[in-house]
Amino acid sequence: MAKHKNIMPRYFCIISVMAVVGISIIVKGGIIMFGERDYWQVVAKRFVTNNVSVPAVRGNILSADGQLMASSLPEYKIYMDFLAGCQKKDPQNNKSILDPKLVKEKNERITAHLDDISKGLHKLLPDRSAREFKAVIKKGMQKKSQYHQLYPDRISYTKYQEVKQLLQSYLGRQCGLVGLSFNQRKKPFGSLARRTLGEMFPSKDSAISGLELSFDSLLRGTPGLAHKQRVMNHDQLLIVDRQPEEGCDIISTIDVDMQDIAEKALRDKLKEINALWGTAVLMEVATGDVKAIVNLTRTGDSLYAEKDNWAVGAMMEPGSTFKTASIMVAMDDGYITPDYEVDTGNGVVPMHGGIMRDHNWHRGGYGKINVSRILEVSSNVGVSSIIDHFYHDNPQKYVDGLKRMSLDQPLHLQVPGEGKPKILGPKEKYFAGTTLPWMSIGYETMIPPINILTFYNAIANDGKMVRPRFVTKAVRDGSVVEEYPVEVINPKICSDTTLTWIHTILRRVVSQGLAKPAGSKQFSVSGKTGTAQVSQGSGGYKSGTVQYLVSFCGYFPSEHPKYSCIVSIRIPHGPASGGLMAGSVFSRIAERVYAKDLTLKLEDAIDSTSVVIPSVKDGDLNEAARVLAALDIKNSRSADPGDASVTWGKVKHEPDGVTLQPHKLSKGLVPNVKGMGAKDAVYLLEQAGLKVSLEGIGHVYQQSLPPGSRAVKGRSITLKLRN
């Protein structure tokens, strides 16, 4: 009973203690929460920084065949922490504190090696002198700076590592180098298709133009989220709360080789004629894929650079390339056939108060010619007479015909900056009595080059107009995120009859007409030249120096068109010729692309002098036998695909096959590797314990240690190779 009596006082005592502790905790919590709230918030902020953005790696832009055309590579701004490694633990509170002794020792070490460090930095970064680096380091040391800029510009990762190694060699591992990382956009092919790929602001991840801008949301990716936390009073750790999602890779339609071909062809012609600017676009007929697009602007004497996107945004009067559309409208409306004749007279015809001239008017004109010949010689009088005769009383019908072929429609391209075609209607303000005939030959209408190409591409594509495509898909980690299929703008721009007629005429324009320079001896070409006088704003066509836009637009091969192409060049003065200037560039592009695109069967290339047995090197005979068996070439060994064993030997070439002769290797002796490829020779010699060095490329013709001599482990042997 006594025991039970003692329990209750003890119980109440425990309860009382717990109550006091609980009340103390609550009181302390209240004090912290309300009375010391501001203080502890300041402390927390010192240890934790929330909502730190973790940038995502920007996606790449790739060519049609997977070559890297634009990529983000790390670059660094470099700083020095002159107090790095100068802290020690305070035994009283276990915190890190600055140790003046360590600071002094570090300064002495820097001072002792200052000249060598400065010279080394100058060697790595030669645009700054050793003296300048010395002054920068001295200043940072005096200020005891923990974030002192060592070099003002960004450097590559490789250069950053070299600087780090330099400083560590003199100052030890805690040299104090701090690298601030940036993702810099790089183009492995330099200026190739630069305007189409687009540009980035160098100081931040922000797109300016081109595909970089159009597909910015996909390329940019999604930034991650992190917070910085100071651990044990040391440097802050970056703790990632949400990982960044890398940007998508964009697969473009650009073919690097075709782009290079087009750029070289255009650049050479621009230099030759001292043009103001030029553009060339190569398109795949069936898909509308833009395989090459070049925009070159004169920046100085014989210097041209990718600046303005002329192909997409240049609002220019197309000139005679537009005559094809005018003739097709009249054909489709049933007014004319290829045999319809027009009397062009002496090449000078009065027309509604103005004068219409052919380019050969001073030689007496063309007289009476049919529609086919009108386009062959690009007769202004012929085309304008037809359109004025049949549509003068109803110009809207002519305009409607152009609209049926979607010539007035914007293309809604995948690149920014496209111009909207402008085709005047009879109810519009500036439509005058002379507008209709002049419109018919490519004046008083504004159409970008790529729109003209899209029209001619539709002619080549059996009347089906497809939207030009620059990007086929966006991928991330091998998976397709977004796909961009071929889009049809107009399933049929004209009747089959009109299409058949115009195919024949455009082919004759090149084979028999003014566009001969655009042709090729290797294949047939179809297309139309264009030479347009450029309006000088309010001064019209008669003020000061006359400028011209010369063009050629067409497709090849004529029978089964695979590619269409437009070349447009602006020149500051005459004489101007669409055929000789733009047409010759087209021809050069077409011939090189055609040659690149050729695929020939091996058997078709074999003749009595052909060598069809490949050269087989000495070495692993089993590997050689498997390759020869796959090529169906006679050899002396049976090839077992599952046999992984190695049999070394010599190769003897016969007229009708290959003899493989095994060679037994003697252990402890230097093997004979003459005639072997480098890979087999090195493998065999290293198996014998020898250290191998190589000179040249190809197969071994000389070895420094004679075959059959004693192989001493670790001994060096030099192999000389040649093809």
Secondary structure, DSSP 4 states (H G I P E B T S, - for coil): -HHHHHHHHHHHHHHHHHHHHHHHHHHHHHIIIIISHHHHHHHHHHHEEEEEEEPPPPPPEE-TTS-EEEEEEEEEEEEE-TTTT-EEE-TTT--EEE-HHHHHHHHHHHHHTHHHHHHHHHHHSTTS-HHHHHHHHHHHHHHT-SSEES-SS-EEHHHHHHHHHHHHHHH-S---EEEEEEEEEE-TTTTTTHHHH--B-TTSS-B-SHHHHHTHHHHH-B-EEEEEEE-TTSSEEEEEEEPPBPPPEEEES--HHHHHHHHHHHHHHHHHHT-SEEEEEEEETTT-BEEEEEEEEEEETTEEE--S-HHHH-----GGGGHHHHHHHHHHTTS--TT-EEE-TTSEEEETTEEEE-TTGGGT---EEEHHHHHHTT-HHHHHHHHHHHHSS-HHHHHHHHHHTTTTS----SSS-PPPPEE--TTSTT--TTHHHHHHTT-SEE--HHHHHHHHHHHHTTT-EE--BSEEEEEETTEEEEE----EEES-SS-HHHHHHHHHHHHHHHHTSTTGGG--SSS--EEEEEEEEEP-GGGTTSSSS-EEEEEEEEEESSSS--EEEEEEEEESSS---IIIIIIHHHHHHHHHHHHHH----HHHH--TT---SPP--BEEHHHHHHHHHHTT--BSS---TT-----EEEEEEETTEEEEEE-PPPTTB----TTBBHHHHHHHHHHTT-EEEEESSSEEEEESSPTTSB--TT-EEEEEEE-
